[in-house]
Amino acid sequence: MDGKGAAADPQLQHFIEIETQKQRFQQLVHQMTEVCWEKCMDKPGPKLDSRTEVCFVNCVERFIDTSQFILNRLEQTQRSKGSFSETMSD
């Protein structure tokens, strides 16, 4: 190597970012599955009844809405902290 290390390789950085996003997505799907299964599944059977199916759909939609809301809030918080610290350093 040229001594710059992995941090200097933009392709490697991009690959790591993508893999990290995939991992986060898989964790989110696992968490969502666990939460909605516990909430909606009374007794497993050969097929879902309509009430259980509606429960799963609503649970997944609320989970996604909540996750998106939290991400947006975190981004807003980070931006406001960033602009605050930039103002303080002037």
Backbone torsions as a table, in degrees:
resi	resn	phi	psi	omega
1	MET	NA	168.5	-177.2
2	ASP	-91.3	6.6	176.4
3	GLY	91.2	-7.3	-179.2
4	LYS	-81.2	-23.1	178.6
5	GLY	82.5	-178.3	-175.8
6	ALA	-68.8	-27.8	-177.1
7	ALA	-64.2	-23.6	-178.1
8	ALA	-85.7	-10.1	-177.3
9	ASP	-91.8	104.8	-176.8
10	PRO	-62.8	-34.0	178.3
11	GLN	-64.7	-42.5	179.1
12	LEU	-66.3	-41.8	177.8
13	GLN	-60.0	-44.2	179.5
14	HIS	-62.5	-44.7	178.6
15	PHE	-59.5	-44.4	-179.3
16	ILE	-64.7	-41.2	177.5
17	GLU	-59.9	-45.9	-179.2
18	ILE	-63.6	-45.1	179.4
19	GLU	-63.7	-37.5	178.1
20	THR	-65.9	-41.3	177.0
21	GLN	-63.6	-41.2	177.7
22	LYS	-60.7	-43.8	-179.7
23	GLN	-63.1	-44.3	178.2
24	ARG	-61.2	-42.0	179.4
25	PHE	-62.3	-44.8	178.7
26	GLN	-61.6	-39.8	177.7
27	GLN	-64.2	-41.3	179.3
28	LEU	-63.8	-44.9	178.4
29	VAL	-61.8	-43.4	179.5
30	HIS	-61.6	-46.3	-179.7
31	GLN	-63.0	-45.4	179.9
32	MET	-61.6	-43.6	179.6
33	THR	-60.8	-45.1	-179.1
34	GLU	-62.9	-47.9	-178.6
35	VAL	-62.4	-49.8	-175.8
36	CYS	-70.2	-33.9	177.2
37	TRP	-62.7	-47.7	-179.8
38	GLU	-62.5	-38.5	-176.3
39	LYS	-74.7	-39.4	-167.3
40	CYS	-105.5	-25.2	-170.7
41	MET	-93.1	104.7	178.5
42	ASP	-77.7	-61.5	179.4
43	LYS	-139.5	114.8	179.6
44	PRO	-57.8	136.8	178.1
45	GLY	-138.9	-173.2	-178.0
46	PRO	-67.8	-24.2	175.7
47	LYS	-152.7	161.2	-178.4
48	LEU	-80.2	137.4	170.5
49	ASP	-80.9	168.0	-172.9
50	SER	-65.0	-35.4	179.9
51	ARG	-63.6	-43.6	179.5
52	THR	-66.2	-41.6	179.6
53	GLU	-62.7	-44.5	178.1
54	VAL	-62.3	-41.0	178.7
55	CYS	-59.8	-46.3	179.1
56	PHE	-61.1	-45.6	-179.8
57	VAL	-60.1	-48.4	180.0
58	ASN	-63.6	-41.3	-179.6
59	CYS	-61.8	-47.2	-179.5
60	VAL	-63.2	-44.1	180.0
61	GLU	-62.7	-43.1	178.7
62	ARG	-66.4	-38.2	179.3
63	PHE	-62.4	-44.3	179.5
64	ILE	-65.9	-45.4	178.5
65	ASP	-58.6	-46.0	-178.8
66	THR	-64.5	-44.3	179.2
67	SER	-61.3	-43.4	179.4
68	GLN	-64.2	-41.9	178.8
69	PHE	-60.8	-45.4	-179.4
70	ILE	-63.1	-45.0	178.2
71	LEU	-60.0	-44.1	179.1
72	ASN	-62.5	-41.1	178.6
73	ARG	-63.7	-43.8	179.2
74	LEU	-62.1	-41.7	178.0
75	GLU	-62.1	-43.4	178.5
76	GLN	-62.0	-43.6	179.7
77	THR	-62.2	-44.1	179.3
78	GLN	-63.2	-42.3	179.7
79	ARG	-64.3	-43.6	-178.7
80	SER	-68.2	-36.8	175.7
81	LYS	-66.2	-40.6	179.5
82	GLY	-63.1	-44.9	-179.5
83	SER	-71.2	-32.8	177.4
84	PHE	-66.4	-46.5	-179.2
85	SER	-68.5	-32.1	176.3
86	GLU	-66.7	-39.8	178.6
87	THR	-64.8	-39.4	-178.3
88	MET	-67.6	-31.6	-176.2
89	SER	-83.4	-10.1	179.3
90	ASP	-70.9	NA	NA
